[in-house]
Every structure is written in structure tokens, then in C-alpha cells.
Amino acid sequence: MNMRKYFIYSLPLGAVVLLGGQFAHAVDFKFSGEIRPRFEFADRVLGAPKSNNRTFTTVRTRLGVKATVDSNTSAFIQLQDVRTWGGEKPTTAPPSITQTGTSVSANGLDIHQAYIDLSNVLGTDIHLKGGRQEIIFDEHRLFGNIGWIQQGQSFDAIRGDAVLGQLNKKLSLTTFYGQTLSKDTHPTLKNTIDTVATFESSFAGLRLTYKLGDKGDRITPYVYYALNPARTGKAFAAGGTGTVTTPLARNIEYVGGYLAKHFNVMNQNFRFRFDGAYEFGSVTTARDIKAYMLTASLGTGLDVMNGAHVVFWYDYLSGDTNTNDATDHTFTTPYATNHKFYGLMDKFLNIPVAGLQDIAIKAWIKPTEKIKLAIQLHQFLSARTSTATAPPRNIGQEIDTSASYPLAKHTKLTLGYSHYFGQGTVSAGGVAGGGSHNAAIANSTLDGNWFYAMVDFKI
């Protein structure tokens, strides 16, 4: 790659800088940015087979600008560069005084977000956001930005929010549509597409939220639809360089609800959270899907040292007993931030074909005003086995620990260590017919270690 991509992506921000002074009286500009290098050591995790250790350093760099015209109109552009240290090829000539020894590559540079934000559309309580944007609902359970991974997740989408009625503005409606793959494009843009698809992949949804209080308490029934999303545990089939040819799921619907509520018992404040969904539709022309998810947590703060918090957590994602029959019962989460839920070592970014149960305790404490220590304890079980009467299979335990400290203003250091305790033979999942879902938990029979050190500078 040459400098052209850098030049093209720098034009929007460059224009803002150059013209900002001229239009400052009409437009308010607010800049944001982040630099986040992270060193990781992985042993038998993150896809490393057996005892194949890996060490690597990645870095995310973001630069954003928000232009506010008035209280109803704004736009936001965010550039992002993600790369691995040492990932750029050296030059053919040896380094010299005038040579850096590193070639220029823009493969990791992209526009993470670029959208227009409109409020009070046509004088009503309607809010519209259109363009490339992050979509986060509830606690990232089905839609999230996957903030832990350096590249994150954003969508080409349009979203609308509206306050309904006069119920003290407690009732609101959200609708959205996004496209993840397109088989058609403008002829002059065909060479700018990274992946050429022979089919469409998109999603849409409708959410109705009723506020139960001022602490984020609410109840939200929702309906989501996904056309040809990538299936959990599988990838789109590729036919030729950069061409996606085979959708592995066709029409998937989700009907569910989210509840968050604070309450007080004997002068102790608690927060209860529930999220449940039923998934149905067609996986292929010959196979349907009927699956479900039930999750709940109960947390409370503790008056210890400089503050503490503990949460008791349970997740159930249904699984399949036979991958050769006409119905798939494995619940899928194609756009979720699974890193947030099923252990920080990311063993279960893809849900196993036999489903997943996660019984967890998550807690943090601040021994000093600046130091924060956190721990998570997970017990993982399958949701289904090869027979209806057999008990769920133990597929491992995980302990995640971390410590964070503010090094300076806007700069935080985080150190983390995790260990996975492998249990039993789970690569076959105990499921008749096997299936490629099972690859998602390969190496779960083995213990694994993971360590990271991360500095996050953010303004």
C-alpha cells in the first residue's frame, strides 16, 4: 500500500482543521482521541494449539471530531488505525540515516464511524442517526461495539428514536436497519470494496422501552431480524480472492425482552438484570432454527475500603443434540460483545453446538482511591448432551483477574491475568452428528494461561 489511503482518510479531518477557524462562529468542533497499545501472552488460548505460546503487541489509534451546528444538528467522524507491532514489512534496502527501515502500510487504517445526528426532526420528538456507527443495546448481549478487540465493531446503518405519548417521556420507540454485506455497488466504487458478496446480509429491529426509574431501570421488549448473518461457530464460505459466495444462515428472527431494576433490602441496594430471547427462522433451505437464551444477574455495592461491588451471574444459551436433524437448537449471537460475558479469555466467542451455561461471580474492590482490583470466577457447562436425560457436561472453569491504575491524566494502566481449567473431552461436544460449531471449543480440554498489559490514553 502507498500513502494514498492515508491521504484520502485524512481529508475530512484536515478540512475541519483548516476551515475550523473560518466557521467557528457557526459550528462548534470537539475533538476526541485514543491510543491503546496492549501486550499479550497467550498459552493454549486465543486459538493457540496445545502448548504453542504466543506473544504480541497490538495498538489501536483513534481520532475523532464532532461538529455541532446547533442543538438539533451534528456530525461525527472517527478515524481508526489498528495494527500489530512488527506487522509492517521492512524495506528491501537496509536502514540508513534517511530510511526508517519500515514500509508504509495503510491496511489497518479505516473510518470507524461517520454519521449525521439529527434531533427534533420536523419539530417532533424524533431523533435520527445515519451513517457508519456503533450500535449498542442494553448490555451488548445481542448488539454491541466489541470494544475490547482493537478494531471494535461498527455498522453502516440508520437508527431512529422517538418519545411516545405524554407518559412523562417514559415510553420510547427505537427502530434501526443496517447492512453488513451488499452484492450490488455503484460501478465506479467496485474497486473500493474489500469483500465482494454474491448475496445480501443485513439486519433490522424494533424496540419499545419503558423507563422504570432514573438509574437506568427499564423494561424493553424487542424484535430483531437478520438476513444471512454469519452463523456462530462458522464463517461465510469464500470462493476466490475476497469473494463471499455462500450464506450459511438465511432468515433469523429474535423476540425477547430486557429488564433492569434497582431495589432496596434492609438498607442494601441491589440491581437485578434479566435478558431473554427466542430465536427462530431458517438456517438453510433444509434446516430451521429454534433456540433460546435466558440470562440474569444480581449485583450490589459494598461499603469496603474505597468501594467494592459484587455480581452473581447466570447465562443459559440453548444447544443442539443432533446436528443432522431438521432443527438447529443452538442459540447464536452474531453481533454481540461476547467478551463481556463468557470469560475474558474468549474461549466462547462462538457458542458451542451443545450450548453454554455460565455460572459466574464478578467483583471489584478499590483498596486505594486510584487502584482498582477485579476478579471473575466462571463455571462453564454445556446446555445439552447427546441424550435428553444425561446431565450437562462440565467444560471448564476460568478465573480472570485485573488491576488498573491511572498513570496520568487521561491515561490508565491495566494488567490482567487469566487461567482456564480444562475439563473432559469437549471438542466433540457430546452431540450426535458433530458439526463445525464444535471447533469453537477446541483445546478446552487443556489448561491455558493469558496475560496482558495495556495502556489506554483517551481524550
C-alpha positions as a printed NumPy array, in Angstrom:
array([[  0.   ,   0.   ,   0.   ],
       [  1.146,   3.587,  -0.596],
       [  0.268,   6.872,   1.073],
       [ -2.903,   7.376,  -0.952],
       [ -5.147,   5.754,   1.636],
       [ -3.695,   7.872,   4.427],
       [ -4.203,  10.978,   2.307],
       [ -7.808,  10.156,   1.455],
       [ -8.754,   9.371,   5.061],
       [ -7.049,  12.492,   6.378],
       [ -9.021,  14.814,   4.114],
       [-12.144,  15.085,   6.333],
       [-10.187,  15.914,   9.478],
       [ -7.802,  18.127,   7.564],
       [-10.696,  20.127,   6.187],
       [-12.055,  20.592,   9.677],
       [ -8.723,  21.891,  10.967],
       [ -8.169,  24.267,   8.049],
       [-11.686,  25.6  ,   7.896],
       [-12.481,  25.432,  11.592],
       [-11.385,  28.981,  12.246],
       [-13.47 ,  30.39 ,   9.406],
       [-16.66 ,  28.653,  10.509],
       [-16.058,  28.634,  14.264],
       [-18.784,  31.196,  14.729],
       [-21.336,  28.787,  13.233],
       [-20.053,  25.327,  14.11 ],
       [-18.653,  24.012,  17.367],
       [-15.874,  21.42 ,  16.94 ],
       [-14.954,  18.926,  19.63 ],
       [-12.025,  16.577,  19.139],
       [-11.537,  13.15 ,  20.722],
       [ -8.811,  10.575,  20.501],
       [ -7.396,   7.333,  21.846],
       [ -4.087,   5.469,  21.734],
       [ -4.272,   1.978,  23.249],
       [ -1.232,  -0.336,  22.985],
       [ -1.665,  -3.811,  24.501],
       [  0.899,  -6.568,  25.047],
       [ -0.458, -10.122,  25.336],
       [  0.938, -13.534,  26.192],
       [ -1.295, -16.491,  25.33 ],
       [ -0.74 , -20.163,  26.18 ],
       [ -3.303, -22.608,  24.72 ],
       [ -5.833, -19.805,  24.305],
       [ -6.796, -17.335,  21.585],
       [ -6.524, -20.147,  19.056],
       [ -3.038, -21.288,  20.104],
       [ -2.968, -25.11 ,  19.79 ],
       [ -1.593, -27.286,  22.59 ],
       [  1.448, -25.624,  24.156],
       [  2.038, -23.137,  21.353],
       [  2.685, -19.884,  23.208],
       [  2.117, -16.533,  21.569],
       [  3.346, -13.054,  22.461],
       [  2.299,  -9.987,  20.515],
       [  1.576,  -6.287,  20.876],
       [ -1.299,  -4.542,  19.16 ],
       [ -2.304,  -0.897,  19.177],
       [ -5.479,   0.994,  18.426],
       [ -5.312,   4.661,  17.449],
       [ -8.456,   6.734,  17.048],
       [ -9.002,  10.366,  16.146],
       [-12.481,  11.832,  16.048],
       [-14.177,  15.171,  15.589],
       [-17.766,  16.142,  16.344],
       [-19.187,  19.151,  14.516],
       [-22.239,  20.671,  16.197],
       [-24.215,  23.163,  14.141],
       [-26.963,  23.711,  16.726],
       [-28.834,  21.762,  19.399],
       [-30.549,  19.663,  16.726],
       [-27.816,  19.029,  14.14 ],
       [-24.373,  17.459,  14.448],
       [-21.999,  15.091,  12.67 ],
       [-19.218,  12.833,  13.882],
       [-16.191,  11.385,  12.072],
       [-13.779,   8.935,  13.705],
       [-10.657,   7.571,  12.018],
       [ -9.115,   4.372,  13.344],
       [ -5.815,   2.606,  12.774],
       [ -5.262,  -0.91 ,  14.161],
       [ -2.042,  -2.843,  13.757],
       [  0.337,  -5.351,  15.314],
       [  3.792,  -4.172,  16.264],
       [  6.208,  -5.524,  13.686],
       [  3.387,  -6.22 ,  11.266],
       [  4.72 ,  -3.96 ,   8.505],
       [  7.289,  -5.355,   6.103],
       [ 10.78 ,  -3.84 ,   6.207],
       [ 12.162,  -2.103,   3.165],
       [ 14.372,  -4.067,   0.78 ],
       [ 17.275,  -1.738,   1.466],
       [ 18.952,  -1.669,   4.898],
       [ 18.079,   1.22 ,   7.204],
       [ 20.155,   4.37 ,   6.843],
       [ 20.07 ,   7.914,   8.095],
       [ 17.277,   8.734,   5.653],
       [ 15.475,   5.376,   5.785],
       [ 13.298,   4.214,   8.653],
       [ 13.571,   0.539,   7.75 ],
       [  9.778,   0.249,   7.726],
       [  7.479,   0.377,   4.73 ],
       [  4.279,   2.399,   4.714],
       [  1.082,   0.355,   5.03 ],
       [ -2.465,   1.589,   5.46 ],
       [ -4.113,  -1.82 ,   5.758],
       [ -5.192,  -1.114,   9.328],
       [ -6.483,   2.39 ,   8.651],
       [-10.212,   2.882,   8.259],
       [-13.172,   5.085,   9.128],
       [-14.672,   3.544,  12.247],
       [-17.604,   5.96 ,  12.484],
       [-19.036,   8.678,  10.243],
       [-22.647,   9.706,  10.82 ],
       [-25.111,  12.571,  10.843],
       [-27.14 ,  13.109,  14.027],
       [-30.483,  14.936,  13.864],
       [-32.789,  15.72 ,  16.798],
       [-36.34 ,  17.091,  16.913],
       [-36.879,  16.135,  13.29 ],
       [-39.736,  18.17 ,  11.763],
       [-40.425,  19.637,  15.192],
       [-41.222,  16.259,  16.768],
       [-39.545,  14.077,  19.418],
       [-37.823,  12.048,  16.698],
       [-34.065,  11.517,  16.718],
       [-32.291,  10.157,  13.612],
       [-28.717,   8.925,  13.208],
       [-27.493,   7.795,   9.8  ],
       [-24.106,   6.538,   8.602],
       [-21.375,   4.272,   9.922],
       [-21.941,   3.961,  13.655],
       [-21.612,   1.762,  16.715],
       [-24.849,   0.076,  17.784],
       [-25.173,  -0.873,  21.445],
       [-28.364,  -2.136,  23.031],
       [-28.853,  -2.939,  26.692],
       [-25.638,  -4.64 ,  27.844],
       [-24.208,  -5.687,  24.432],
       [-25.942,  -9.064,  24.679],
       [-27.102,  -9.186,  21.03 ],
       [-25.757,  -5.891,  19.629],
       [-22.501,  -4.334,  20.838],
       [-19.36 ,  -2.483,  19.775],
       [-16.935,  -5.239,  20.941],
       [-14.751,  -2.545,  22.481],
       [-12.147,  -4.964,  23.837],
       [-10.855,  -6.034,  20.435],
       [ -8.711,  -3.32 ,  18.959],
       [-10.739,  -2.888,  15.757],
       [-14.085,  -2.764,  17.582],
       [-17.345,  -3.113,  15.662],
       [-19.456,  -0.582,  13.781],
       [-22.173,  -0.806,  11.149],
       [-23.45 ,   1.014,   8.084],
       [-26.873,   1.777,   9.498],
       [-29.691,   4.193,  10.153],
       [-31.367,   4.457,  13.545],
       [-34.443,   6.307,  14.719],
       [-35.589,   7.015,  18.285],
       [-38.876,   8.625,  19.255],
       [-40.58 ,   9.511,  22.531],
       [-44.181,   8.278,  22.527],
       [-47.122,   9.942,  24.196],
       [-47.077,  12.113,  27.265],
       [-46.201,   9.491,  29.912],
       [-43.592,  11.814,  31.425],
       [-41.434,  10.803,  28.473],
       [-41.057,   7.3  ,  29.909],
       [-42.059,   5.416,  26.767],
       [-39.834,   5.432,  23.678],
       [-39.548,   3.548,  20.411],
       [-36.315,   2.604,  18.607],
       [-36.069,   1.248,  15.088],
       [-32.946,   0.535,  13.051],
       [-31.63 ,  -1.014,   9.854],
       [-28.084,  -1.967,   8.911],
       [-26.289,  -3.676,   6.053],
       [-23.197,  -5.838,   6.517],
       [-22.778,  -7.27 ,   3.002],
       [-24.008,  -5.995,  -0.347],
       [-23.915,  -7.796,  -3.69 ],
       [-24.558,  -4.563,  -5.596],
       [-22.476,  -1.41 ,  -5.686],
       [-22.019,   1.64 ,  -7.878],
       [-19.796,   0.803, -10.883],
       [-17.265,   3.487, -10.003],
       [-16.901,   2.119,  -6.451],
       [-16.484,  -1.569,  -7.238],
       [-12.718,  -1.49 ,  -6.773],
       [-13.02 ,   0.037,  -3.286],
       [-14.916,  -2.933,  -1.816],
       [-12.779,  -5.239,   0.361],
       [-15.159,  -8.207,   0.147],
       [-17.38 ,  -8.886,  -2.86 ],
       [-20.529, -10.811,  -1.919],
       [-22.928, -12.72 ,  -4.106],
       [-25.759, -12.196,  -1.618],
       [-27.105,  -9.608,   0.818],
       [-26.547,  -9.59 ,   4.597],
       [-28.466,  -7.137,   6.741],
       [-30.362,  -6.681,   9.984],
       [-33.236,  -4.633,  11.367],
       [-35.078,  -4.254,  14.633],
       [-37.788,  -2.634,  16.725],
       [-37.537,  -1.865,  20.443],
       [-40.076,  -0.397,  22.874],
       [-38.628,   0.936,  26.135],
       [-40.495,   1.964,  29.275],
       [-38.422,   3.736,  31.94 ],
       [-38.897,   2.406,  35.463],
       [-36.714,   4.975,  37.185],
       [-33.8  ,   7.369,  36.856],
       [-30.992,   4.824,  37.395],
       [-31.273,   3.158,  34.019],
       [-34.149,   0.995,  35.243],
       [-36.317,  -0.047,  32.331],
       [-38.175,  -2.819,  30.592],
       [-37.647,  -3.299,  26.859],
       [-39.378,  -5.841,  24.634],
       [-37.682,  -6.16 ,  21.25 ],
       [-37.891,  -7.837,  17.852],
       [-34.792,  -8.279,  15.671],
       [-34.433,  -9.663,  12.167],
       [-31.224, -10.802,  10.481],
       [-30.863, -11.736,   6.818],
       [-27.909, -14.04 ,   6.168],
       [-25.839, -13.211,   9.261],
       [-22.602, -15.152,   9.783],
       [-23.524, -18.165,  11.901],
       [-21.977, -18.613,  15.332],
       [-19.05 , -21.001,  15.088],
       [-18.921, -20.696,  11.308],
       [-17.708, -18.221,   8.72 ],
       [-19.037, -17.264,   5.331],
       [-17.767, -19.599,   2.638],
       [-15.286, -17.972,   0.277],
       [-14.932, -18.687,  -3.402],
       [-11.943, -16.925,  -4.877],
       [ -9.96 , -13.978,  -3.6  ],
       [-12.047, -11.681,  -1.445],
       [-15.346, -13.1  ,  -2.675],
       [-18.059, -14.351,  -0.325],
       [-20.319, -16.79 ,  -2.145],
       [-22.363, -18.873,   0.302],
       [-24.652, -17.613,   3.067],
       [-24.785, -20.053,   5.993],
       [-27.958, -18.635,   7.509],
       [-30.985, -17.235,   5.74 ],
       [-33.704, -15.639,   7.836],
       [-33.268, -15.338,  11.595],
       [-35.673, -13.616,  13.99 ],
       [-35.26 , -12.772,  17.671],
       [-38.142, -11.951,  20.025],
       [-37.142, -11.06 ,  23.547],
       [-37.059,  -8.639,  26.408],
       [-34.664,  -6.837,  28.745],
       [-35.323,  -5.771,  32.355],
       [-33.123,  -3.721,  34.69 ],
       [-34.325,  -2.74 ,  38.157],
       [-32.785,  -1.408,  41.359],
       [-34.327,  -2.264,  44.711],
       [-33.512,  -1.994,  48.401],
       [-33.498,  -4.744,  51.026],
       [-32.6  ,  -3.893,  54.627],
       [-30.853,  -0.676,  53.543],
       [-28.781,  -2.562,  50.97 ],
       [-29.155,  -1.525,  47.332],
       [-29.304,  -4.231,  44.662],
       [-29.54 ,  -4.223,  40.874],
       [-31.314,  -7.039,  39.071],
       [-30.916,  -7.605,  35.339],
       [-32.674, -10.095,  33.052],
       [-32.366, -10.643,  29.312],
       [-34.133, -13.397,  27.416],
       [-34.766, -14.114,  23.746],
       [-36.249, -16.754,  21.477],
       [-34.528, -17.313,  18.122],
       [-36.318, -18.835,  15.162],
       [-36.152, -18.942,  11.374],
       [-34.25 , -20.9  ,   8.739],
       [-30.568, -21.792,   8.796],
       [-30.61 , -23.363,   5.345],
       [-33.358, -24.379,   2.958],
       [-33.371, -27.768,   4.692],
       [-32.886, -26.769,   8.344],
       [-34.787, -24.475,  10.708],
       [-33.628, -22.938,  13.968],
       [-35.49 , -22.868,  17.282],
       [-33.305, -21.729,  20.157],
       [-33.429, -19.532,  23.234],
       [-31.342, -17.555,  25.711],
       [-32.021, -16.828,  29.406],
       [-29.645, -14.624,  31.393],
       [-29.849, -12.951,  34.803],
       [-27.593, -11.156,  37.279],
       [-27.895,  -9.681,  40.759],
       [-25.359,  -7.15 ,  41.986],
       [-24.757,  -4.887,  44.947],
       [-22.217,  -2.359,  46.146],
       [-20.21 ,  -2.902,  49.331],
       [-19.019,  -0.275,  51.81 ],
       [-15.464,  -1.625,  51.931],
       [-12.256,   0.412,  51.675],
       [-12.757,   2.864,  48.812],
       [-15.675,   0.967,  47.326],
       [-16.462,  -2.537,  46.121],
       [-19.052,  -4.343,  44.049],
       [-20.09 ,  -7.969,  43.555],
       [-22.382,  -9.553,  40.936],
       [-23.82 , -13.064,  40.789],
       [-24.309, -14.104,  37.169],
       [-26.026, -16.88 ,  35.218],
       [-26.313, -17.38 ,  31.454],
       [-28.093, -20.168,  29.579],
       [-27.816, -20.44 ,  25.798],
       [-29.607, -23.451,  24.376],
       [-27.749, -26.139,  22.451],
       [-28.322, -28.947,  19.982],
       [-28.347, -32.725,  20.455],
       [-28.111, -33.7  ,  16.8  ],
       [-26.677, -31.569,  14.005],
       [-28.055, -33.933,  11.352],
       [-31.748, -33.399,  12.054],
       [-34.049, -30.722,  10.604],
       [-33.874, -28.264,  13.522],
       [-30.921, -26.377,  14.971],
       [-31.308, -25.584,  18.694],
       [-28.022, -23.707,  19.208],
       [-28.607, -20.053,  20.14 ],
       [-26.484, -17.619,  18.135],
       [-25.205, -14.121,  18.927],
       [-23.872, -12.715,  15.616],
       [-23.418,  -9.064,  16.674],
       [-22.845,  -9.372,  20.449],
       [-19.893,  -8.408,  22.641],
       [-19.361, -11.92 ,  23.985],
       [-16.024, -10.97 ,  25.556],
       [-18.021,  -9.113,  28.188],
       [-19.948, -12.181,  29.316],
       [-18.371, -15.621,  28.868],
       [-14.898, -15.148,  30.326],
       [-12.181, -12.702,  29.299],
       [-10.051, -15.41 ,  27.637],
       [-12.618, -15.525,  24.812],
       [-12.981, -19.318,  24.778],
       [-16.647, -18.864,  23.901],
       [-16.79 , -16.011,  21.423],
       [-18.568, -18.642,  19.317],
       [-21.25 , -20.533,  21.216],
       [-20.607, -24.336,  21.197],
       [-23.081, -26.504,  19.312],
       [-24.086, -28.091,  22.628],
       [-24.964, -24.658,  24.012],
       [-23.473, -22.968,  27.04 ],
       [-24.199, -22.376,  30.707],
       [-22.081, -19.873,  32.607],
       [-22.327, -19.629,  36.41 ],
       [-20.173, -16.701,  37.496],
       [-19.223, -14.334,  40.285],
       [-17.761, -10.99 ,  39.231],
       [-16.38 ,  -8.488,  41.728],
       [-14.11 ,  -5.49 ,  42.096],
       [-12.63 ,  -3.535,  45.015],
       [-10.665,  -0.296,  45.343],
       [ -8.069,  -0.705,  48.128],
       [ -6.943,   2.865,  47.456],
       [ -8.532,   5.796,  45.7  ],
       [ -6.619,   5.051,  42.482],
       [ -6.097,   1.274,  42.423],
       [ -8.932,  -0.986,  41.257],
       [ -8.714,  -4.785,  41.521],
       [-11.194,  -7.055,  39.728],
       [-11.854, -10.788,  39.617],
       [-14.233, -13.1  ,  37.753],
       [-14.888, -16.777,  38.518],
       [-16.65 , -18.857,  35.844],
       [-18.023, -22.388,  35.797],
       [-18.876, -23.456,  32.241],
       [-21.304, -26.249,  31.408],
       [-22.85 , -27.428,  28.176],
       [-26.582, -26.826,  27.805],
       [-27.287, -30.125,  26.026],
       [-25.719, -33.57 ,  25.629],
       [-26.31 , -36.451,  23.252],
       [-29.223, -37.733,  25.355],
       [-32.04 , -35.804,  26.974],
       [-31.504, -37.5  ,  30.356],
       [-27.726, -37.049,  30.623],
       [-26.542, -34.185,  32.855],
       [-24.884, -31.096,  31.333],
       [-21.21 , -31.596,  30.631],
       [-18.536, -29.752,  32.599],
       [-16.46 , -27.897,  30.016],
       [-14.145, -25.957,  32.29 ],
       [-13.598, -23.183,  34.767],
       [-11.953, -19.815,  34.318],
       [-10.53 , -17.192,  36.653],
       [ -9.929, -13.649,  35.378],
       [ -8.031, -11.05 ,  37.403],
       [ -7.028,  -7.486,  36.635],
       [ -5.58 ,  -4.381,  38.262],
       [ -5.854,  -0.839,  36.939],
       [ -4.116,   2.389,  37.921],
       [ -4.249,   5.933,  36.435],
       [ -0.688,   6.702,  35.321],
       [ -1.508,  10.3  ,  34.435],
       [ -4.392,  12.462,  33.336],
       [ -6.426,  10.623,  30.672],
       [ -4.024,   7.655,  30.887],
       [ -4.743,   4.316,  32.584],
       [ -2.594,   1.205,  33.001],
       [ -4.316,  -2.191,  33.245],
       [ -2.656,  -5.529,  33.991],
       [ -4.587,  -8.769,  33.642],
       [ -4.033, -12.489,  34.187],
       [ -6.448, -15.335,  33.425],
       [ -6.297, -19.12 ,  33.767],
       [ -8.571, -21.686,  32.144],
       [ -9.02 , -25.091,  33.779],
       [ -9.83 , -27.582,  31.029],
       [-12.243, -30.402,  31.845],
       [-13.135, -33.555,  29.93 ],
       [-13.344, -34.173,  26.195],
       [-15.481, -31.393,  24.825],
       [-14.205, -30.905,  21.278],
       [-16.864, -33.39 ,  20.131],
       [-19.462, -31.645,  22.276],
       [-21.224, -34.914,  23.106],
       [-23.545, -34.136,  20.224],
       [-24.707, -36.582,  17.585],
       [-23.534, -35.568,  14.14 ],
       [-20.662, -33.449,  15.406],
       [-20.731, -30.224,  13.413],
       [-18.363, -27.332,  12.792],
       [-19.714, -25.486,  15.832],
       [-17.527, -27.789,  17.893],
       [-14.347, -26.147,  16.604],
       [-15.276, -23.167,  18.776],
       [-14.227, -25.058,  21.909],
       [-11.263, -26.993,  20.589],
       [ -8.426, -27.102,  23.176],
       [-10.952, -26.714,  26.019],
       [ -9.585, -29.99 ,  27.388],
       [ -6.343, -28.143,  28.118],
       [ -5.409, -25.669,  30.792],
       [ -4.488, -22.254,  29.435],
       [ -2.886, -19.005,  30.583],
       [ -3.272, -15.462,  29.345],
       [ -1.596, -12.24 ,  30.454],
       [ -1.917,  -8.698,  29.139],
       [ -0.567,  -5.238,  29.897],
       [ -2.466,  -2.328,  28.368],
       [ -2.083,   1.459,  28.438],
       [ -5.129,   3.46 ,  27.4  ],
       [ -4.783,   7.166,  26.628],
       [ -8.156,   8.723,  25.88 ],
       [ -9.392,  12.282,  25.498]])
